[in-house]
Amino acid sequence: MFKISIIEERGERRLMLEGRLVPPWTSEVENAWKTAGDHLQGRQLVVDLRNVTFISADGESTLFKLMREGAKFSCKDVLTKHVLKQLARRCRCTP
């Protein structure tokens, strides 16, 4: 099971991902990212990975694509932080 929620806050819009980041959910994440980026009105868009339990190779590709498009991420566990750092090195940007 996978869940995508959009949390509206004063200074940011948070795209909350929960569960296993695997196909077919990776394409849903890309669609949600594009939709959530509309009408930000100066707010930052953050992809929240704190409740993601697994990231497949396709999931990493999706995160890499979002990172190249300027995504900012929030996460808590060491493995997810490591994945984001590796992707940032490939992308030459900050997670």
PDB file as gemmi writes it, atoms N, CA and C in Angstrom:
CRYST1    1.000    1.000    1.000  90.00  90.00  90.00 P 1                      
ATOM      1  N   MET A   1       0.842  -1.176   0.000  1.00  0.00           N  
ATOM      2  CA  MET A   1       0.000   0.000   0.000  1.00  0.00           C  
ATOM      3  C   MET A   1       0.890   1.243   0.000  1.00  0.00           C  
ATOM      4  N   PHE A   2       0.416   2.292  -0.675  1.00  0.00           N  
ATOM      5  CA  PHE A   2       1.154   3.536  -0.764  1.00  0.00           C  
ATOM      6  C   PHE A   2       0.160   4.685  -0.669  1.00  0.00           C  
ATOM      7  N   LYS A   3       0.552   5.728   0.034  1.00  0.00           N  
ATOM      8  CA  LYS A   3      -0.332   6.867   0.227  1.00  0.00           C  
ATOM      9  C   LYS A   3       0.418   8.157  -0.079  1.00  0.00           C  
ATOM     10  N   ILE A   4      -0.248   9.057  -0.806  1.00  0.00           N  
ATOM     11  CA  ILE A   4       0.298  10.376  -1.108  1.00  0.00           C  
ATOM     12  C   ILE A   4      -0.681  11.407  -0.572  1.00  0.00           C  
ATOM     13  N   SER A   5      -0.193  12.301   0.286  1.00  0.00           N  
ATOM     14  CA  SER A   5      -1.032  13.360   0.842  1.00  0.00           C  
ATOM     15  C   SER A   5      -0.361  14.698   0.588  1.00  0.00           C  
ATOM     16  N   ILE A   6      -1.175  15.730   0.457  1.00  0.00           N  
ATOM     17  CA  ILE A   6      -0.646  17.088   0.332  1.00  0.00           C  
ATOM     18  C   ILE A   6      -1.042  17.856   1.579  1.00  0.00           C  
ATOM     19  N   ILE A   7      -0.035  18.347   2.290  1.00  0.00           N  
ATOM     20  CA  ILE A   7      -0.231  19.103   3.523  1.00  0.00           C  
ATOM     21  C   ILE A   7       0.063  20.570   3.222  1.00  0.00           C  
ATOM     22  N   GLU A   8      -0.929  21.407   3.450  1.00  0.00           N  
ATOM     23  CA  GLU A   8      -0.775  22.854   3.213  1.00  0.00           C  
ATOM     24  C   GLU A   8      -0.351  23.527   4.515  1.00  0.00           C  
ATOM     25  N   GLU A   9       0.764  24.236   4.467  1.00  0.00           N  
ATOM     26  CA  GLU A   9       1.232  25.015   5.608  1.00  0.00           C  
ATOM     27  C   GLU A   9       1.487  26.436   5.129  1.00  0.00           C  
ATOM     28  N   ARG A  10       1.727  27.303   6.061  1.00  0.00           N  
ATOM     29  CA  ARG A  10       1.878  28.727   5.723  1.00  0.00           C  
ATOM     30  C   ARG A  10       3.027  28.962   4.744  1.00  0.00           C  
ATOM     31  N   GLY A  11       4.201  28.419   5.030  1.00  0.00           N  
ATOM     32  CA  GLY A  11       5.374  28.684   4.197  1.00  0.00           C  
ATOM     33  C   GLY A  11       5.726  27.588   3.223  1.00  0.00           C  
ATOM     34  N   GLU A  12       4.978  26.478   3.253  1.00  0.00           N  
ATOM     35  CA  GLU A  12       5.313  25.385   2.354  1.00  0.00           C  
ATOM     36  C   GLU A  12       4.107  24.496   2.063  1.00  0.00           C  
ATOM     37  N   ARG A  13       4.250  23.767   1.004  1.00  0.00           N  
ATOM     38  CA  ARG A  13       3.306  22.705   0.664  1.00  0.00           C  
ATOM     39  C   ARG A  13       4.121  21.410   0.755  1.00  0.00           C  
ATOM     40  N   ARG A  14       3.627  20.461   1.524  1.00  0.00           N  
ATOM     41  CA  ARG A  14       4.360  19.225   1.790  1.00  0.00           C  
ATOM     42  C   ARG A  14       3.672  18.070   1.077  1.00  0.00           C  
ATOM     43  N   LEU A  15       4.448  17.363   0.254  1.00  0.00           N  
ATOM     44  CA  LEU A  15       3.973  16.170  -0.426  1.00  0.00           C  
ATOM     45  C   LEU A  15       4.404  14.984   0.437  1.00  0.00           C  
ATOM     46  N   MET A  16       3.469  14.457   1.210  1.00  0.00           N  
ATOM     47  CA  MET A  16       3.749  13.396   2.187  1.00  0.00           C  
ATOM     48  C   MET A  16       3.599  12.030   1.516  1.00  0.00           C  
ATOM     49  N   LEU A  17       4.699  11.263   1.491  1.00  0.00           N  
ATOM     50  CA  LEU A  17       4.688   9.923   0.915  1.00  0.00           C  
ATOM     51  C   LEU A  17       4.760   8.900   2.040  1.00  0.00           C  
ATOM     52  N   GLU A  18       3.943   7.838   1.932  1.00  0.00           N  
ATOM     53  CA  GLU A  18       3.911   6.809   2.970  1.00  0.00           C  
ATOM     54  C   GLU A  18       3.849   5.430   2.331  1.00  0.00           C  
ATOM     55  N   GLY A  19       4.750   4.545   2.766  1.00  0.00           N  
ATOM     56  CA  GLY A  19       4.750   3.173   2.274  1.00  0.00           C  
ATOM     57  C   GLY A  19       5.968   2.874   1.418  1.00  0.00           C  
ATOM     58  N   ARG A  20       5.795   1.926   0.495  1.00  0.00           N  
ATOM     59  CA  ARG A  20       6.880   1.455  -0.364  1.00  0.00           C  
ATOM     60  C   ARG A  20       6.886   2.231  -1.679  1.00  0.00           C  
ATOM     61  N   LEU A  21       7.998   2.886  -1.972  1.00  0.00           N  
ATOM     62  CA  LEU A  21       8.136   3.665  -3.199  1.00  0.00           C  
ATOM     63  C   LEU A  21       8.609   2.729  -4.311  1.00  0.00           C  
ATOM     64  N   VAL A  22       7.639   2.065  -4.942  1.00  0.00           N  
ATOM     65  CA  VAL A  22       7.881   1.084  -6.000  1.00  0.00           C  
ATOM     66  C   VAL A  22       6.860   1.318  -7.119  1.00  0.00           C  
ATOM     67  N   PRO A  23       7.151   0.778  -8.330  1.00  0.00           N  
ATOM     68  CA  PRO A  23       6.133   0.872  -9.379  1.00  0.00           C  
ATOM     69  C   PRO A  23       4.869   0.143  -8.932  1.00  0.00           C  
ATOM     70  N   PRO A  24       3.707   0.588  -9.284  1.00  0.00           N  
ATOM     71  CA  PRO A  24       3.361   1.705 -10.168  1.00  0.00           C  
ATOM     72  C   PRO A  24       3.271   3.039  -9.445  1.00  0.00           C  
ATOM     73  N   TRP A  25       3.578   3.062  -8.154  1.00  0.00           N  
ATOM     74  CA  TRP A  25       3.415   4.293  -7.356  1.00  0.00           C  
ATOM     75  C   TRP A  25       4.416   5.367  -7.746  1.00  0.00           C  
ATOM     76  N   THR A  26       5.537   4.980  -8.346  1.00  0.00           N  
ATOM     77  CA  THR A  26       6.525   5.988  -8.732  1.00  0.00           C  
ATOM     78  C   THR A  26       5.952   6.972  -9.749  1.00  0.00           C  
ATOM     79  N   SER A  27       5.173   6.485 -10.702  1.00  0.00           N  
ATOM     80  CA  SER A  27       4.568   7.396 -11.675  1.00  0.00           C  
ATOM     81  C   SER A  27       3.508   8.275 -11.007  1.00  0.00           C  
ATOM     82  N   GLU A  28       2.826   7.738  -9.992  1.00  0.00           N  
ATOM     83  CA  GLU A  28       1.854   8.540  -9.239  1.00  0.00           C  
ATOM     84  C   GLU A  28       2.549   9.666  -8.472  1.00  0.00           C  
ATOM     85  N   VAL A  29       3.740   9.373  -7.955  1.00  0.00           N  
ATOM     86  CA  VAL A  29       4.512  10.403  -7.246  1.00  0.00           C  
ATOM     87  C   VAL A  29       4.897  11.521  -8.209  1.00  0.00           C  
ATOM     88  N   GLU A  30       5.341  11.167  -9.410  1.00  0.00           N  
ATOM     89  CA  GLU A  30       5.700  12.186 -10.400  1.00  0.00           C  
ATOM     90  C   GLU A  30       4.497  13.062 -10.746  1.00  0.00           C  
ATOM     91  N   ASN A  31       3.339  12.432 -10.922  1.00  0.00           N  
ATOM     92  CA  ASN A  31       2.123  13.196 -11.226  1.00  0.00           C  
ATOM     93  C   ASN A  31       1.744  14.108 -10.063  1.00  0.00           C  
ATOM     94  N   ALA A  32       1.832  13.583  -8.840  1.00  0.00           N  
ATOM     95  CA  ALA A  32       1.503  14.381  -7.654  1.00  0.00           C  
ATOM     96  C   ALA A  32       2.464  15.561  -7.519  1.00  0.00           C  
ATOM     97  N   TRP A  33       3.754  15.342  -7.817  1.00  0.00           N  
ATOM     98  CA  TRP A  33       4.768  16.399  -7.768  1.00  0.00           C  
ATOM     99  C   TRP A  33       4.401  17.533  -8.724  1.00  0.00           C  
ATOM    100  N   LYS A  34       4.024  17.167  -9.942  1.00  0.00           N  
ATOM    101  CA  LYS A  34       3.672  18.188 -10.939  1.00  0.00           C  
ATOM    102  C   LYS A  34       2.430  18.964 -10.503  1.00  0.00           C  
ATOM    103  N   THR A  35       1.438  18.254 -10.011  1.00  0.00           N  
ATOM    104  CA  THR A  35       0.199  18.896  -9.569  1.00  0.00           C  
ATOM    105  C   THR A  35       0.445  19.792  -8.354  1.00  0.00           C  
ATOM    106  N   ALA A  36       1.228  19.287  -7.395  1.00  0.00           N  
ATOM    107  CA  ALA A  36       1.494  20.040  -6.165  1.00  0.00           C  
ATOM    108  C   ALA A  36       2.310  21.293  -6.443  1.00  0.00           C  
ATOM    109  N   GLY A  37       3.062  21.310  -7.541  1.00  0.00           N  
ATOM    110  CA  GLY A  37       3.873  22.474  -7.879  1.00  0.00           C  
ATOM    111  C   GLY A  37       3.082  23.648  -8.426  1.00  0.00           C  
ATOM    112  N   ASP A  38       1.813  23.401  -8.745  1.00  0.00           N  
ATOM    113  CA  ASP A  38       0.961  24.474  -9.262  1.00  0.00           C  
ATOM    114  C   ASP A  38       0.483  25.391  -8.139  1.00  0.00           C  
ATOM    115  N   HIS A  39       0.451  26.674  -8.411  1.00  0.00           N  
ATOM    116  CA  HIS A  39      -0.126  27.669  -7.503  1.00  0.00           C  
ATOM    117  C   HIS A  39       0.513  27.656  -6.104  1.00  0.00           C  
ATOM    118  N   LEU A  40       1.820  27.630  -6.050  1.00  0.00           N  
ATOM    119  CA  LEU A  40       2.523  27.639  -4.755  1.00  0.00           C  
ATOM    120  C   LEU A  40       2.454  29.001  -4.077  1.00  0.00           C  
ATOM    121  N   GLN A  41       2.288  30.052  -4.824  1.00  0.00           N  
ATOM    122  CA  GLN A  41       2.188  31.409  -4.291  1.00  0.00           C  
ATOM    123  C   GLN A  41       3.341  31.736  -3.332  1.00  0.00           C  
ATOM    124  N   GLY A  42       4.561  31.442  -3.792  1.00  0.00           N  
ATOM    125  CA  GLY A  42       5.746  31.774  -3.022  1.00  0.00           C  
ATOM    126  C   GLY A  42       6.152  30.749  -1.976  1.00  0.00           C  
ATOM    127  N   ARG A  43       5.340  29.738  -1.761  1.00  0.00           N  
ATOM    128  CA  ARG A  43       5.688  28.705  -0.778  1.00  0.00           C  
ATOM    129  C   ARG A  43       6.658  27.691  -1.386  1.00  0.00           C  
ATOM    130  N   GLN A  44       7.377  27.019  -0.520  1.00  0.00           N  
ATOM    131  CA  GLN A  44       8.299  25.973  -0.942  1.00  0.00           C  
ATOM    132  C   GLN A  44       7.556  24.639  -1.017  1.00  0.00           C  
ATOM    133  N   LEU A  45       7.928  23.810  -1.976  1.00  0.00           N  
ATOM    134  CA  LEU A  45       7.357  22.472  -2.099  1.00  0.00           C  
ATOM    135  C   LEU A  45       8.363  21.462  -1.569  1.00  0.00           C  
ATOM    136  N   VAL A  46       7.967  20.690  -0.557  1.00  0.00           N  
ATOM    137  CA  VAL A  46       8.847  19.721   0.099  1.00  0.00           C  
ATOM    138  C   VAL A  46       8.270  18.323  -0.067  1.00  0.00           C  
ATOM    139  N   VAL A  47       9.117  17.374  -0.465  1.00  0.00           N  
ATOM    140  CA  VAL A  47       8.722  15.970  -0.550  1.00  0.00           C  
ATOM    141  C   VAL A  47       9.135  15.312   0.762  1.00  0.00           C  
ATOM    142  N   ASP A  48       8.159  14.860   1.528  1.00  0.00           N  
ATOM    143  CA  ASP A  48       8.399  14.290   2.850  1.00  0.00           C  
ATOM    144  C   ASP A  48       8.479  12.767   2.746  1.00  0.00           C  
ATOM    145  N   LEU A  49       9.661  12.229   3.031  1.00  0.00           N  
ATOM    146  CA  LEU A  49       9.919  10.793   2.924  1.00  0.00           C  
ATOM    147  C   LEU A  49       9.989  10.107   4.286  1.00  0.00           C  
ATOM    148  N   ARG A  50       9.573  10.780   5.342  1.00  0.00           N  
ATOM    149  CA  ARG A  50       9.715  10.216   6.690  1.00  0.00           C  
ATOM    150  C   ARG A  50       8.982   8.900   6.881  1.00  0.00           C  
ATOM    151  N   ASN A  51       7.899   8.683   6.137  1.00  0.00           N  
ATOM    152  CA  ASN A  51       7.117   7.460   6.305  1.00  0.00           C  
ATOM    153  C   ASN A  51       7.258   6.492   5.135  1.00  0.00           C  
ATOM    154  N   VAL A  52       8.312   6.675   4.332  1.00  0.00           N  
ATOM    155  CA  VAL A  52       8.600   5.734   3.256  1.00  0.00           C  
ATOM    156  C   VAL A  52       9.396   4.585   3.864  1.00  0.00           C  
ATOM    157  N   THR A  53       8.939   3.356   3.617  1.00  0.00           N  
ATOM    158  CA  THR A  53       9.561   2.185   4.242  1.00  0.00           C  
ATOM    159  C   THR A  53      10.531   1.458   3.328  1.00  0.00           C  
ATOM    160  N   PHE A  54      10.462   1.711   2.020  1.00  0.00           N  
ATOM    161  CA  PHE A  54      11.336   1.037   1.060  1.00  0.00           C  
ATOM    162  C   PHE A  54      11.396   1.874  -0.203  1.00  0.00           C  
ATOM    163  N   ILE A  55      12.585   1.942  -0.817  1.00  0.00           N  
ATOM    164  CA  ILE A  55      12.751   2.665  -2.080  1.00  0.00           C  
ATOM    165  C   ILE A  55      13.398   1.709  -3.078  1.00  0.00           C  
ATOM    166  N   SER A  56      12.661   1.379  -4.142  1.00  0.00           N  
ATOM    167  CA  SER A  56      13.188   0.500  -5.184  1.00  0.00           C  
ATOM    168  C   SER A  56      14.118   1.294  -6.095  1.00  0.00           C  
ATOM    169  N   ALA A  57      14.756   0.607  -7.039  1.00  0.00           N  
ATOM    170  CA  ALA A  57      15.614   1.289  -8.015  1.00  0.00           C  
ATOM    171  C   ALA A  57      14.793   2.286  -8.831  1.00  0.00           C  
ATOM    172  N   ASP A  58      13.572   1.905  -9.192  1.00  0.00           N  
ATOM    173  CA  ASP A  58      12.688   2.816  -9.910  1.00  0.00           C  
ATOM    174  C   ASP A  58      12.322   4.013  -9.022  1.00  0.00           C  
ATOM    175  N   GLY A  59      12.145   3.757  -7.722  1.00  0.00           N  
ATOM    176  CA  GLY A  59      11.878   4.831  -6.770  1.00  0.00           C  
ATOM    177  C   GLY A  59      13.045   5.808  -6.694  1.00  0.00           C  
ATOM    178  N   GLU A  60      14.267   5.275  -6.705  1.00  0.00           N  
ATOM    179  CA  GLU A  60      15.449   6.135  -6.704  1.00  0.00           C  
ATOM    180  C   GLU A  60      15.493   6.989  -7.966  1.00  0.00           C  
ATOM    181  N   SER A  61      15.142   6.395  -9.097  1.00  0.00           N  
ATOM    182  CA  SER A  61      15.113   7.147 -10.356  1.00  0.00           C  
ATOM    183  C   SER A  61      14.094   8.281 -10.286  1.00  0.00           C  
ATOM    184  N   THR A  62      12.952   7.998  -9.676  1.00  0.00           N  
ATOM    185  CA  THR A  62      11.920   9.023  -9.518  1.00  0.00           C  
ATOM    186  C   THR A  62      12.419  10.152  -8.630  1.00  0.00           C  
ATOM    187  N   LEU A  63      13.032   9.811  -7.508  1.00  0.00           N  
ATOM    188  CA  LEU A  63      13.570  10.839  -6.605  1.00  0.00           C  
ATOM    189  C   LEU A  63      14.655  11.661  -7.302  1.00  0.00           C  
ATOM    190  N   PHE A  64      15.488  10.991  -8.090  1.00  0.00           N  
ATOM    191  CA  PHE A  64      16.539  11.684  -8.838  1.00  0.00           C  
ATOM    192  C   PHE A  64      15.918  12.690  -9.805  1.00  0.00           C  
ATOM    193  N   LYS A  65      14.868  12.269 -10.503  1.00  0.00           N  
ATOM    194  CA  LYS A  65      14.185  13.160 -11.439  1.00  0.00           C  
ATOM    195  C   LYS A  65      13.608  14.376 -10.714  1.00  0.00           C  
ATOM    196  N   LEU A  66      12.967  14.137  -9.576  1.00  0.00           N  
ATOM    197  CA  LEU A  66      12.402  15.245  -8.795  1.00  0.00           C  
ATOM    198  C   LEU A  66      13.504  16.172  -8.299  1.00  0.00           C  
ATOM    199  N   MET A  67      14.617  15.587  -7.874  1.00  0.00           N  
ATOM    200  CA  MET A  67      15.746  16.376  -7.379  1.00  0.00           C  
ATOM    201  C   MET A  67      16.276  17.283  -8.490  1.00  0.00           C  
ATOM    202  N   ARG A  68      16.369  16.744  -9.693  1.00  0.00           N  
ATOM    203  CA  ARG A  68      16.848  17.546 -10.830  1.00  0.00           C  
ATOM    204  C   ARG A  68      15.876  18.663 -11.172  1.00  0.00           C  
ATOM    205  N   GLU A  69      14.599  18.463 -10.815  1.00  0.00           N  
ATOM    206  CA  GLU A  69      13.584  19.489 -11.058  1.00  0.00           C  
ATOM    207  C   GLU A  69      13.483  20.472  -9.888  1.00  0.00           C  
ATOM    208  N   GLY A  70      14.377  20.312  -8.885  1.00  0.00           N  
ATOM    209  CA  GLY A  70      14.438  21.271  -7.788  1.00  0.00           C  
ATOM    210  C   GLY A  70      13.744  20.863  -6.508  1.00  0.00           C  
ATOM    211  N   ALA A  71      13.365  19.600  -6.385  1.00  0.00           N  
ATOM    212  CA  ALA A  71      12.667  19.142  -5.175  1.00  0.00           C  
ATOM    213  C   ALA A  71      13.550  19.277  -3.943  1.00  0.00           C  
ATOM    214  N   LYS A  72      12.915  19.636  -2.847  1.00  0.00           N  
ATOM    215  CA  LYS A  72      13.538  19.621  -1.521  1.00  0.00           C  
ATOM    216  C   LYS A  72      12.914  18.457  -0.770  1.00  0.00           C  
ATOM    217  N   PHE A  73      13.710  17.788   0.051  1.00  0.00           N  
ATOM    218  CA  PHE A  73      13.252  16.577   0.723  1.00  0.00           C  
ATOM    219  C   PHE A  73      13.364  16.697   2.234  1.00  0.00           C  
ATOM    220  N   SER A  74      12.505  15.953   2.906  1.00  0.00           N  
ATOM    221  CA  SER A  74      12.539  15.814   4.353  1.00  0.00           C  
ATOM    222  C   SER A  74      12.506  14.315   4.644  1.00  0.00           C  
ATOM    223  N   CYS A  75      13.419  13.859   5.508  1.00  0.00           N  
ATOM    224  CA  CYS A  75      13.431  12.448   5.882  1.00  0.00           C  
ATOM    225  C   CYS A  75      14.067  12.305   7.260  1.00  0.00           C  
ATOM    226  N   LYS A  76      13.920  11.114   7.844  1.00  0.00           N  
ATOM    227  CA  LYS A  76      14.472  10.948   9.186  1.00  0.00           C  
ATOM    228  C   LYS A  76      15.438   9.775   9.321  1.00  0.00           C  
ATOM    229  N   ASP A  77      15.259   8.719   8.539  1.00  0.00           N  
ATOM    230  CA  ASP A  77      16.114   7.561   8.785  1.00  0.00           C  
ATOM    231  C   ASP A  77      17.417   7.632   7.995  1.00  0.00           C  
ATOM    232  N   VAL A  78      18.402   6.939   8.494  1.00  0.00           N  
ATOM    233  CA  VAL A  78      19.760   6.999   7.964  1.00  0.00           C  
ATOM    234  C   VAL A  78      19.822   6.482   6.525  1.00  0.00           C  
ATOM    235  N   LEU A  79      19.118   5.409   6.219  1.00  0.00           N  
ATOM    236  CA  LEU A  79      19.178   4.839   4.877  1.00  0.00           C  
ATOM    237  C   LEU A  79      18.599   5.798   3.841  1.00  0.00           C  
ATOM    238  N   THR A  80      17.475   6.413   4.145  1.00  0.00           N  
ATOM    239  CA  THR A  80      16.876   7.363   3.209  1.00  0.00           C  
ATOM    240  C   THR A  80      17.785   8.569   3.027  1.00  0.00           C  
ATOM    241  N   LYS A  81      18.392   9.049   4.100  1.00  0.00           N  
ATOM    242  CA  LYS A  81      19.342  10.164   3.995  1.00  0.00           C  
ATOM    243  C   LYS A  81      20.514   9.779   3.098  1.00  0.00           C  
ATOM    244  N   HIS A  82      20.995   8.538   3.255  1.00  0.00           N  
ATOM    245  CA  HIS A  82      22.105   8.051   2.438  1.00  0.00           C  
ATOM    246  C   HIS A  82      21.709   8.006   0.955  1.00  0.00           C  
ATOM    247  N   VAL A  83      20.530   7.487   0.670  1.00  0.00           N  
ATOM    248  CA  VAL A  83      20.038   7.428  -0.710  1.00  0.00           C  
ATOM    249  C   VAL A  83      19.986   8.837  -1.301  1.00  0.00           C  
ATOM    250  N   LEU A  84      19.436   9.781  -0.555  1.00  0.00           N  
ATOM    251  CA  LEU A  84      19.338  11.162  -1.043  1.00  0.00           C  
ATOM    252  C   LEU A  84      20.714  11.775  -1.273  1.00  0.00           C  
ATOM    253  N   LYS A  85      21.674  11.495  -0.389  1.00  0.00           N  
ATOM    254  CA  LYS A  85      23.031  12.028  -0.574  1.00  0.00           C  
ATOM    255  C   LYS A  85      23.678  11.459  -1.823  1.00  0.00           C  
ATOM    256  N   GLN A  86      23.477  10.159  -2.067  1.00  0.00           N  
ATOM    257  CA  GLN A  86      24.029   9.531  -3.265  1.00  0.00           C  
ATOM    258  C   GLN A  86      23.407  10.136  -4.529  1.00  0.00           C  
ATOM    259  N   LEU A  87      22.102  10.340  -4.497  1.00  0.00           N  
ATOM    260  CA  LEU A  87      21.421  10.938  -5.640  1.00  0.00           C  
ATOM    261  C   LEU A  87      21.883  12.380  -5.858  1.00  0.00           C  
ATOM    262  N   ALA A  88      22.089  13.114  -4.770  1.00  0.00           N  
ATOM    263  CA  ALA A  88      22.544  14.507  -4.867  1.00  0.00           C  
ATOM    264  C   ALA A  88      23.939  14.577  -5.484  1.00  0.00           C  
ATOM    265  N   ARG A  89      24.778  13.616  -5.160  1.00  0.00           N  
ATOM    266  CA  ARG A  89      26.122  13.592  -5.769  1.00  0.00           C  
ATOM    267  C   ARG A  89      26.018  13.380  -7.272  1.00  0.00           C  
ATOM    268  N   ARG A  90      25.145  12.466  -7.682  1.00  0.00           N  
ATOM    269  CA  ARG A  90      24.943  12.200  -9.119  1.00  0.00           C  
ATOM    270  C   ARG A  90      24.374  13.433  -9.820  1.00  0.00           C  
ATOM    271  N   CYS A  91      23.516  14.111  -9.142  1.00  0.00           N  
ATOM    272  CA  CYS A  91      22.794  15.260  -9.711  1.00  0.00           C  
ATOM    273  C   CYS A  91      23.587  16.560  -9.550  1.00  0.00           C  
ATOM    274  N   ARG A  92      24.534  16.530  -8.626  1.00  0.00           N  
ATOM    275  CA  ARG A  92      25.325  17.733  -8.273  1.00  0.00           C  
ATOM    276  C   ARG A  92      24.433  18.837  -7.745  1.00  0.00           C  
ATOM    277  N   CYS A  93      23.522  18.444  -6.844  1.00  0.00           N  
ATOM    278  CA  CYS A  93      22.637  19.414  -6.191  1.00  0.00           C  
ATOM    279  C   CYS A  93      22.472  19.008  -4.729  1.00  0.00           C  
ATOM    280  N   THR A  94      21.746  19.787  -3.960  1.00  0.00           N  
ATOM    281  CA  THR A  94      21.566  19.492  -2.545  1.00  0.00           C  
ATOM    282  C   THR A  94      20.208  18.857  -2.324  1.00  0.00           C  
ATOM    283  N   PRO A  95      20.125  17.815  -1.459  1.00  0.00           N  
ATOM    284  CA  PRO A  95      18.849  17.131  -1.227  1.00  0.00           C  
ATOM    285  C   PRO A  95      17.871  17.973  -0.443  1.00  0.00           C  
TER     286      PRO A  95                                                      
END                                                                             
